[in-house]
């Protein structure tokens, strides 16, 4: 769960440090005070995208920090991810810090280690669920309905298995379509590949050949200079009357006469002889260089021509001979496929047929489990809606195709063979109709809350955040919604931004978000209310700007004081 939040230079927040607790925490305040800014900051901690627009006007960067206390489940999962990514896992805490800079050099830290946004998203996945005030609009997105049903039925593993199988089918289909495309285009491609391979094969390339030729070209081009220089060096070292070797011999003879006098002189004499032998070896090798360093214009032209040919091939096929040879192998494989398209096509058809059978089998299994779960899901939702003062509400899950039989029953799609749509009837005697066509804003808010409640029983999320999900409701319904949210907080940490006193009064901890002006700058602050301050705040929510003794009494009743 979230235990601590720090926000600096974010929108109209200058500096804010807020502890959070177990159970239900409510945030209230005037419209525009900055309640949703807190949620925006939390979204950043969960890997949300950031813009420099969030940086406070007089600052160069905005900083958001959060500390999460991990359950045993999340500790195992998070530590496993962190270890894979090379980030030091903590004990039972996850520390996150995000810096949004005007320079664009944003930073993400997890447990003190600089990391990527992708890592942050992976680590925080499943920690927090945020329901925004407009999230109920997502219920109007019909393709989303199938995802919700699968989540309820815990079909993620089966659906992932189907997705992999369907991907295999699609890959075979694309390859077969490509293989059996335009015949003329295929023949042109065959001719092109043969020409390219012929050019490469004719060159008879060898690995490392270009380096050897470059070295040979350099020697041939400088043959005369090499001969002159090595001959001169040999003369100075060995052949001349006053050569280095002759001088070393004289020195050696001089020391030979006295080496018995002092062991140090004997050592120096030995080292001098070693130098003379080394000079003689160098002279012999230089002499060989001189003998071999003959000008060969014909060979020089041949080497230069070969290097030019290699450069041309490199420009066309790759910067290195190894890359050219790899490209040739790839072209050979493609040429083989194209020349044997019919045989390959027959083989692919068999593989495609087998893959389709496997995918259809999984899709039918997936559809069967969805249909079994659909009625359970609908009844569970109806029970929750009845608790939310929608006593006559009926909800059903409409499948297309309607059954698993018939010509269209096994038409594979990315999510299987099903399309589902939630249908809703708010009043007795009315047949269910598509949710998007019949539900009001207030009804959608309650349906969304009921759906969250039903799904919540099957997940491991520790923290739920409700950002003004009470849109369009009031009166006794608001009290029921508050009761439902409070019930959720028994097993989860719940943070709820609300404008309804019936919901705010159920909080175990109550923060008020306020705007204040400091040094001619508007700032948003968050303050934990004591009992007397809560009475005033609930009274304000009940009566608006005019707080009276009556509203204070009503606030005390709501708070059970």
C-alpha positions in Angstrom: 0.0 0.0 0.0 1.0 3.6 -0.4 2.5 4.9 2.8 4.1 8.3 1.9 3.8 10.8 -0.9 6.1 13.8 -1.6 5.3 16.4 -4.3 7.5 19.4 -5.2 7.0 22.1 -7.8 4.2 20.1 -9.4 1.4 22.3 -11.0 0.3 24.6 -8.1 1.9 22.4 -5.4 5.1 23.9 -4.1 6.0 21.3 -1.5 3.8 18.7 -0.1 4.5 15.7 2.1 1.6 13.4 2.9 1.5 10.1 4.9 -1.2 7.6 4.0 -2.8 4.9 6.0 -4.7 1.6 5.9 -8.4 1.7 5.5 -10.4 4.5 3.8 -8.8 7.9 3.4 -10.9 10.7 1.9 -9.8 13.9 0.2 -12.2 16.8 -0.1 -12.0 20.5 -1.0 -13.5 23.2 -3.1 -13.6 22.7 -6.9 -10.2 23.7 -8.3 -8.3 23.4 -5.0 -6.0 20.8 -6.5 -7.5 17.4 -5.5 -7.0 15.8 -8.9 -3.4 17.1 -9.0 -2.6 14.6 -6.3 -3.9 11.8 -8.5 -1.9 13.2 -11.5 1.2 13.0 -9.3 0.4 9.4 -8.3 0.0 8.5 -11.9 3.6 9.6 -12.5 4.7 7.2 -9.8 2.9 4.4 -11.6 4.7 5.1 -14.9 2.3 7.6 -16.5 3.7 9.9 -19.2 4.8 13.3 -18.1 4.9 16.7 -19.7 6.9 19.8 -18.8 3.5 21.6 -18.4 3.3 20.1 -14.9 6.4 22.0 -13.7 5.6 24.9 -11.4 6.2 28.2 -13.2 9.2 29.3 -11.1 11.0 26.0 -11.1 13.2 24.0 -13.4 12.0 20.6 -12.4 9.1 18.8 -10.7 9.7 15.9 -8.3 7.3 13.2 -7.1 8.3 10.6 -4.6 6.4 7.7 -3.1 6.9 4.9 -0.7 4.9 1.6 -1.0 4.7 -1.1 1.7 4.6 -4.4 -0.1 2.5 -7.4 0.7 4.1 -10.9 0.6 2.6 -11.4 -2.9 3.8 -8.1 -4.3 7.2 -8.5 -2.5 7.8 -11.8 -4.4 6.6 -10.4 -7.7 8.4 -7.0 -7.4 11.7 -8.5 -6.2 11.7 -10.9 -9.1 11.2 -8.1 -11.6 13.8 -5.9 -9.9 16.4 -8.7 -9.8 15.9 -9.4 -13.5 16.4 -5.7 -14.3 19.4 -5.4 -12.1 17.8 -3.1 -9.6 18.5 -3.6 -5.9 15.3 -5.0 -4.3 14.3 -3.5 -0.9 13.0 -5.4 2.1 9.3 -4.7 2.3 9.3 -1.2 0.7 9.4 0.1 -2.8 10.8 3.6 -3.2 10.0 5.5 -6.4 11.2 9.0 -7.4 10.5 10.8 -10.7 12.0 14.0 -11.8 10.4 16.0 -14.7 12.9 18.6 -16.0 12.3 21.5 -18.4 15.5 20.4 -20.2 13.7 17.2 -21.1 16.2 15.1 -19.2 13.6 13.3 -17.0 14.8 10.7 -14.5 13.2 7.6 -12.9 14.6 6.1 -9.7 13.5 2.8 -8.2 14.9 1.9 -4.8 17.6 4.6 -5.4 18.7 3.1 -8.7 18.4 5.1 -11.9 16.2 3.2 -14.3 13.8 3.4 -17.2 10.1 4.3 -17.5 9.4 0.8 -18.8 11.0 -0.7 -15.7 8.9 1.6 -13.5 5.7 0.5 -15.3 6.7 -3.2 -14.9 7.4 -2.8 -11.2 4.3 -0.9 -10.3 1.9 -3.0 -12.4 -0.8 -4.3 -10.1 0.0 -2.2 -7.1 -2.6 0.5 -7.5 -5.9 0.8 -9.4 -7.1 4.3 -10.2 -10.8 4.9 -11.1 -11.2 8.4 -12.5 -14.3 10.5 -12.5 -14.8 9.8 -16.2 -13.8 6.1 -16.2 -17.5 5.0 -16.4 -17.3 6.3 -20.0 -15.1 3.3 -20.8 -18.1 1.1 -20.2 -19.5 2.5 -23.5 -16.5 1.0 -25.3 -18.0 -2.3 -26.4 -14.6 -4.0 -27.3 -13.6 -3.4 -23.6 -16.6 -5.6 -22.4 -14.8 -8.8 -23.5 -11.7 -7.8 -21.6 -13.8 -7.2 -18.4 -15.5 -10.6 -18.7 -12.2 -12.4 -19.2 -10.8 -10.6 -16.1 -13.7 -11.7 -14.0 -13.4 -15.3 -15.3 -9.7 -15.3 -14.6 -9.0 -16.4 -18.2 -5.7 -14.5 -18.7 -3.6 -17.7 -19.0 -5.9 -19.3 -21.4 -6.3 -16.1 -23.4 -2.5 -15.7 -23.6 -2.2 -19.2 -24.9 -4.8 -18.5 -27.5 -3.1 -15.2 -28.5 0.1 -17.1 -29.1 -1.7 -19.7 -31.2 -3.6 -17.1 -33.2 -0.3 -15.2 -33.8 1.1 -18.4 -35.3 -1.9 -18.7 -37.6 -1.5 -15.1 -38.7 2.2 -15.6 -39.4 1.5 -18.7 -41.6 -1.2 -16.9 -43.4 1.0 -13.9 -44.2 3.9 -16.2 -45.4 1.5 -18.2 -47.6 0.0 -15.0 -49.0 3.5 -13.6 -49.7 4.6 -16.9 -51.2 1.7 -17.1 -53.6 1.6 -13.5 -54.5 2.0 -12.1 -58.0 3.8 -14.7 -60.2 5.4 -12.1 -62.3 6.8 -10.2 -59.3 8.1 -13.5 -57.9 9.9 -14.3 -61.2 11.4 -10.8 -61.2 12.6 -11.3 -57.7 14.2 -14.7 -58.6 16.1 -13.1 -61.5 17.3 -10.3 -59.3 18.5 -12.7 -56.6 20.3 -14.8 -59.1 22.1 -11.8 -60.6 23.1 -10.6 -57.1 24.3 -14.0 -56.0 26.2 -14.5 -59.3 28.1 -11.3 -58.7 29.0 -12.3 -55.2 29.9 -15.9 -56.0 32.0 -14.7 -59.0 34.1 -12.6 -56.6 35.0 -15.7 -54.6 35.3 -13.8 -51.4 37.4 -14.9 -48.5 37.2 -13.6 -44.9 40.1 -11.3 -44.1 41.1 -11.0 -47.8 40.6 -7.2 -47.9 42.9 -6.6 -44.9 45.6 -8.8 -46.5 45.3 -7.0 -49.8 45.5 -3.5 -48.2 48.7 -4.5 -46.5 50.1 -5.9 -49.8 49.1 -2.9 -51.7 50.9 -0.6 -49.2 54.1 -2.7 -49.5 54.0 -2.8 -53.3 53.3 0.9 -53.6 56.3 1.7 -51.4 58.6 -1.1 -52.7 61.4 1.3 -53.8 61.3 3.2 -50.6 61.3 0.0 -48.6 64.4 -1.3 -50.5 66.4 1.9 -50.1 65.6 2.2 -46.4 66.3 -1.4 -45.5 69.5 -1.5 -47.5 70.7 1.7 -45.8 69.8 0.3 -42.4 71.6 -3.0 -43.1 74.8 -1.1 -44.2 74.8 0.9 -40.9 74.1 -2.1 -38.7 76.3 -4.8 -40.4 77.8 -4.2 -43.8 79.7 -0.9 -43.3 83.3 -0.7 -42.1 82.1 1.3 -39.1 78.9 -0.6 -38.7 77.1 -1.0 -35.4 77.9 -4.7 -35.2 81.7 -4.0 -35.7 81.7 -1.4 -33.0 79.9 -3.7 -30.6 82.5 -6.4 -31.4 85.3 -4.0 -30.5 83.6 -3.1 -27.2 83.0 -6.7 -26.4 86.7 -7.5 -27.0 87.7 -4.7 -24.7 85.5 -6.0 -21.8 86.6 -9.6 -22.4 90.0 -8.6 -21.1 88.7 -7.4 -17.7 85.6 -9.4 -17.1 87.4 -11.7 -14.6 88.2 -8.6 -12.4 84.5 -7.8 -11.4 81.4 -9.9 -11.7 79.4 -6.8 -12.7 81.7 -6.3 -15.7 81.2 -9.9 -16.7 77.4 -9.3 -16.6 77.7 -6.2 -18.7 79.9 -8.1 -21.2 77.3 -10.7 -21.6 74.6 -8.1 -22.1 76.7 -6.4 -24.8 77.1 -9.7 -26.6 73.3 -10.2 -26.5 72.9 -6.8 -28.1 75.4 -7.7 -30.8 73.6 -11.0 -31.6 70.3 -9.1 -31.7 71.7 -6.5 -34.1 73.0 -9.3 -36.4 69.5 -10.9 -36.4 67.9 -7.6 -37.3 70.5 -7.1 -40.1 69.7 -10.5 -41.6 65.9 -9.8 -41.6 66.5 -6.4 -43.1 68.6 -7.9 -45.9 65.7 -10.3 -46.7 63.3 -7.3 -46.9 65.8 -5.6 -49.3 65.9 -8.7 -51.5 62.1 -9.0 -51.6 61.3 -5.3 -52.0 61.2 -5.3 -55.8 58.8 -3.2 -57.8 56.1 -5.3 -59.4 53.7 -3.0 -61.4 51.6 -5.8 -62.7 50.9 -7.2 -59.2 50.3 -3.7 -57.9 47.6 -3.2 -60.6 46.1 -6.5 -59.9 45.8 -5.8 -56.1 44.4 -2.4 -56.8 41.8 -3.8 -59.2 40.8 -6.4 -56.6 40.4 -3.9 -53.9 38.2 -1.7 -56.1 36.0 -4.7 -56.9 35.7 -5.4 -53.2 34.8 -1.8 -52.4 32.0 -1.9 -55.1 30.6 -5.1 -53.5 30.8 -3.5 -50.1 28.9 -0.4 -51.2 26.1 -2.7 -52.6 25.9 -5.4 -50.0 27.6 -4.4 -46.8 30.6 -2.7 -45.3 32.5 -6.0 -44.5 33.1 -9.2 -46.3 31.5 -11.1 -43.5 28.3 -9.1 -43.9 28.3 -9.7 -47.7 28.7 -13.4 -47.2 25.8 -13.4 -44.6 23.6 -11.5 -47.0 24.5 -14.0 -49.8 23.3 -16.8 -47.5 20.1 -14.9 -46.8 19.5 -14.4 -50.5 20.2 -18.1 -51.2 17.5 -19.1 -48.6 15.0 -16.6 -50.2 15.8 -17.9 -53.7 15.3 -21.5 -52.5 11.9 -20.5 -51.1 10.8 -18.7 -54.2 12.0 -21.4 -56.6 10.3 -24.0 -54.5 7.2 -21.9 -53.8 4.7 -24.6 -54.8 6.3 -27.3 -52.5 6.7 -24.7 -49.7 3.2 -23.6 -50.2 1.8 -27.1 -49.8 3.9 -27.5 -46.7 2.7 -24.2 -45.3 -0.9 -25.1 -46.0 -0.5 -28.2 -43.9 1.1 -26.2 -41.1 -1.6 -23.5 -41.3 -4.4 -26.1 -41.2 -2.8 -27.7 -38.1 -2.3 -24.2 -36.4 -5.9 -23.2 -37.2 -7.2 -26.4 -35.6 -5.2 -25.7 -32.5 -6.3 -22.1 -32.4 -10.0 -23.0 -32.9 -9.8 -25.6 -30.2 -8.4 -23.0 -27.8 -11.0 -20.4 -29.0 -13.9 -22.8 -28.4 -12.6 -23.6 -25.0 -12.2 -19.9 -24.2 -15.7 -19.2 -25.5 -17.2 -22.0 -23.5 -15.6 -20.7 -20.2 -16.7 -17.2 -21.1 -20.3 -18.3 -21.5 -20.2 -20.2 -18.3 -18.8 -17.1 -16.5 -21.2 -14.6 -18.1 -24.3 -15.5 -16.2 -22.3 -15.6 -12.9 -20.8 -12.2 -13.7 -24.2 -10.7 -14.6 -25.9 -12.0 -11.4 -22.9 -10.7 -9.3 -23.2 -7.3 -10.9 -27.0 -7.2 -10.3 -26.5 -7.9 -6.6 -24.1 -5.1 -6.3 -26.4 -2.8 -8.2 -29.3 -3.7 -6.0 -27.1 -2.7 -3.0 -26.6 0.6 -4.8 -30.4 1.3 -4.9 -30.9 0.0 -8.4 -33.3 -2.6 -7.2 -34.8 -3.5 -10.5 -31.6 -3.4 -12.6 -31.0 -6.3 -14.9 -27.7 -6.9 -16.8 -27.0 -9.5 -19.4 -24.0 -10.4 -21.6 -24.9 -10.7 -25.2 -22.6 -13.0 -27.3 -22.0 -12.9 -31.1 -22.1 -15.5 -32.5 -25.0 -16.5 -30.3 -23.9 -20.1 -30.1 -20.8 -22.2 -30.8 -22.6 -23.9 -33.8 -23.1 -22.6 -37.3 -20.9 -21.3 -40.2 -19.6 -18.2 -38.3 -19.0 -19.9 -35.0 -15.3 -20.5 -35.6 -14.2 -17.3 -37.3 -11.0 -16.5 -35.5 -10.2 -13.0 -34.2 -7.5 -11.5 -32.0 -9.5 -12.2 -28.9 -11.1 -15.5 -30.0 -14.4 -16.2 -31.7 -16.5 -14.0 -29.5 -17.8 -10.5 -29.4 -19.7 -9.5 -26.3 -21.7 -6.5 -25.3 -23.2 -5.7 -21.9 -26.9 -5.1 -22.1 -28.8 -3.3 -19.3 -32.4 -2.8 -18.2 -32.9 -0.3 -15.3 -36.6 -0.7 -14.9 -39.0 -3.7 -14.6 -40.7 -4.9 -17.8 -38.0 -3.4 -20.1 -36.0 -5.8 -22.2 -32.2 -5.3 -21.8 -30.6 -2.9 -24.4 -27.0 -1.9 -25.1 -25.5 -0.1 -22.1 -24.4 2.8 -24.3 -28.0 3.5 -25.4 -29.8 3.3 -22.2 -27.7 4.1 -19.1 -27.5 7.6 -17.6 -24.4 9.2 -16.2 -25.4 8.4 -12.6 -26.3 4.8 -13.6 -23.0 4.3 -15.4 -21.1 5.5 -12.3 -22.9 3.0 -10.1 -22.4 0.2 -12.7 -18.7 1.0 -12.8 -18.4 0.9 -9.0 -20.3 -2.4 -8.9 -18.0 -3.8 -11.6 -15.0 -2.7 -9.6 -16.4 -4.4 -6.5 -17.1 -7.7 -8.3 -13.6 -7.7 -10.0 -11.9 -6.6 -6.9 -12.8 -9.9 -5.1 -10.6 -11.7 -7.6 -7.5 -9.5 -7.8 -4.4 -8.8 -5.6 -4.3 -5.0 -5.9 -3.5 -3.4 -2.6 -4.5 0.2 -3.2 -7.7 1.5 -4.8 -8.1 5.2 -5.7 -11.5 6.7 -6.6 -11.3 10.1 -8.1 -14.8 11.6 -7.9 -16.5 8.4 -9.1 -19.7 9.7 -7.4 -20.6 11.8 -10.5 -24.3 12.1 -11.1 -25.5 10.6 -7.8 -26.8 12.0 -4.5 -29.1 11.4 -1.6 -29.6 7.9 -0.3 -27.7 6.5 -3.3 -24.7 8.5 -2.3 -24.9 6.9 1.2 -25.1 3.4 -0.4 -22.1 4.2 -2.6 -20.2 5.4 0.5 -21.0 2.2 2.2 -19.8 0.1 -0.7 -16.5 2.1 -0.9 -16.0 1.8 2.9 -16.7 -2.0 2.6 -13.9 -2.2 0.0 -11.5 -0.6 2.5 -11.8 -3.6 4.9 -9.4 -5.6 2.7 -7.7 -2.8 0.7 -6.3 0.6 1.2 -8.7 3.0 -0.4 -8.1 6.7 -1.2 -11.2 8.5 -2.3 -11.6 12.0 -3.7 -15.2 13.1 -3.2 -17.6 16.0 -3.1 -20.3 14.1 -1.3 -20.6 14.3 2.5 -22.2 10.8 2.7 -19.0 9.3 1.3 -16.5 11.7 3.0 -18.1 10.9 6.4 -17.1 7.2 6.2 -13.4 7.9 5.9 -11.1 6.8 8.7 -8.7 9.6 7.7 -9.8 12.9 6.1 -7.6 15.3 4.2 -8.8 18.7 3.0 -7.2 20.2 -0.1 -6.9 24.0 0.0 -5.6 26.8 -2.1 -3.6 29.4 -0.3 -1.7 32.5 -1.5 1.9 32.8 -0.4 4.1 35.7 -1.6 1.6 36.4 -4.3 1.7 32.8 -5.6 -1.2 30.4 -5.4 -0.3 27.1 -3.8 -2.3 23.9 -3.1 -1.9 22.3 0.3 -3.2 19.1 1.9 -4.1 19.0 5.6 -5.2 16.1 7.8 -8.3 17.2 9.7 -9.0 16.6 13.4 -12.5 15.8 14.7 -13.7 19.4 14.9 -12.2 20.3 11.5 -14.0 17.3 10.0 -17.3 18.5 11.4 -16.8 21.8 9.7 -15.7 20.3 6.4 -18.7 17.8 6.3 -21.0 20.7 7.2 -19.5 22.8 4.4 -20.1 19.9 2.0 -23.7 19.7 3.2 -24.5 23.4 3.2 -22.1 25.0 0.8 -20.5 28.3 1.7 -23.1 28.9 4.5 -22.2 26.6 7.4 -24.9 26.7 10.1 -25.5 25.0 13.4 -28.0 22.8 11.6 -25.4 21.6 9.1 -22.9 21.1 11.9 -25.5 18.9 13.7 -26.1 17.0 10.4 -22.4 16.6 10.0 -22.0 15.1 13.5 -24.8 12.7 12.7 -23.1 11.5 9.5 -19.8 11.1 11.4 -21.6 9.2 14.1 -20.7 11.6 16.9 
